Amino acid sequence: MSALEFDFSEEFALKMDREDPLSTFRDRFHFPKVNGNPAIYFCGNSLGLQPKSVKSYLDRELKNWADLAVDGHFHGEDAWYHVRKKSKPALSEIFGAHEHELVAMNNLSVNLHLLMVSFYRPTPERYKIIIEKGAFPSDQYMLESQVKFHGLNPDDVIVELSPRTGEYTLRTEDILAEIRNQGDQLTLVNMAGLQYYTGQVFDMKAITAAAHEVGALAGFDLAHAAGNVPLYLHDWNVDFATWCSYKYLNSGPGNISGVYVHERFAERPDLPRFAGWWGHDEGQRFQMEKGFLPMYGADGWQLANSNVLALAAHQASLDIFQEAGIQNLRQKSEQLTGYLEFLIKKISGESGILEIITPENQSERGCQLSLLIHRGGKAVFDEWYQQGVLGDWRNPNVIRLAPTPLYNSFMDVFRFGKILEQSLKKFA
Ligand SMILES: *Cc1c(COP(=O)(O)O)cnc(C)c1O
């Protein structure tokens, strides 16, 4: 839908909600309140809302634990021993990968390190890593500490991509040019799939192809892409990826992460990795013998036995995703975010107070719009918050708003537009 078809009236928002085939999913979530009223929740990029069904999924495992205790590991269809398999069909749709290429485990920053152990193998000739400048701090700390762990100097190794002067986001052609420029010194491109600050989606397919052309690998941090934009990791030939489940995947604060490892690495017991008993061949695990034999595929990167309660909450949300369908979600998402963009541009117009820095091109963004605040600073955000808008403020000067297609409505966006209109008068 082009911006021209949007309309400024309340009737338009009401009509869009009436015609929205996903509109009933909103009722499946708990909404927080601000000043006693249900919030306009645009913060799914930071912490997704709680599905009402989470409680029953958790209760079921609590009951299994109470009734079966240790027997729960092998009892019936809920057997904890195999619990990791339950999430695979949904993860497969969300990430566009084979089930054996995916496994839910650990937390994101932990997984970033584990993947680096296998996929960052610097040699004196080939040791450089490309990342976008201003990457999420955990990713920066991870990279620097990994580089130092190998006895190298981060300044010699890490190549940061910056936007052109006067621009806020990266051009694909510039990313690809830098990959070619680093050429046979490059061993890894390790970027976000969707940049948390600007909301830009990178062309993972093209970046991966360029990395492979110079003999390097490509891995992505999908924290902000997971459950937000359709992904085709296998077909894009991406080497590895990780994400978290508490943002768009609505699985609860700090909940479980996951990893993707392309099937070309499925049978590579020679790949260095930090091993644990849960990555060891499932059939022989309880023989408790010496000699690590990794499981086929991503499962071979597991260390510890599955966090059953975390996976239960995760599953509640994944089941909702499967029901809604990632393509349906994307279709609504483009409309919802397009509508937000239309209202912001129309209302803030030439005020000079704020500017959207997220790309206009749909294929280069997910649901989030990042607004650079030129005047008023955090007071603008505080004012919106007082009116019930839950977005987030990111230093130095960005407000991120993420209308999510699962639980946000066109009326949410319309109501935000009214609040924006009022607030701009204060900062004029
Ligand atoms: C949210 C986020 C993280 C958070 O890492 P945790 O290990 O889950 O605390 C890391 N990297 C990026 C890019 C993120 O967006």
The ligand as an SDF file (V2000), in Angstrom:
LIG
                    3D

 15 15  0  0  0  0  0  0  0  0999 V2000
   18.4030   -6.9410   22.7090 C   0  0  0  0  0  0  0  0  0  0  0  0
   19.7270   -7.1650   22.1290 C   0  0  0  0  0  0  0  0  0  0  0  0
   20.7320   -7.8480   22.8490 C   0  0  0  0  0  0  0  0  0  0  0  0
   20.4990   -8.3120   24.2670 C   0  0  0  0  0  0  0  0  0  0  0  0
   21.3090   -9.4010   24.6020 O   0  0  0  0  0  0  0  0  0  0  0  0
   20.8840  -10.4080   25.7690 P   0  0  0  0  0  0  0  0  0  0  0  0
   21.9870  -11.3670   25.8100 O   0  0  0  0  0  0  0  0  0  0  0  0
   19.5480  -11.0040   25.4000 O   0  0  0  0  0  0  0  0  0  0  0  0
   20.7690   -9.6150   27.0270 O   0  0  0  0  0  0  0  0  0  0  0  0
   21.9460   -8.0740   22.2110 C   0  0  0  0  0  0  0  0  0  0  0  0
   22.1620   -7.6630   20.9440 N   0  0  0  0  0  0  0  0  0  0  0  0
   21.2200   -6.9830   20.2370 C   0  0  0  0  0  0  0  0  0  0  0  0
   21.5050   -6.5560   18.8450 C   0  0  0  0  0  0  0  0  0  0  0  0
   19.9810   -6.7190   20.8130 C   0  0  0  0  0  0  0  0  0  0  0  0
   19.0730   -6.0350   20.1300 O   0  0  0  0  0  0  0  0  0  0  0  0
  1  2  1  0
  2  3  1  0
  2 14  2  0
  3  4  1  0
  3 10  2  0
  4  5  1  0
  5  6  1  0
  6  7  2  0
  6  8  1  0
  6  9  1  0
 10 11  1  0
 11 12  2  0
 12 13  1  0
 12 14  1  0
 14 15  1  0
M  END
$$$$
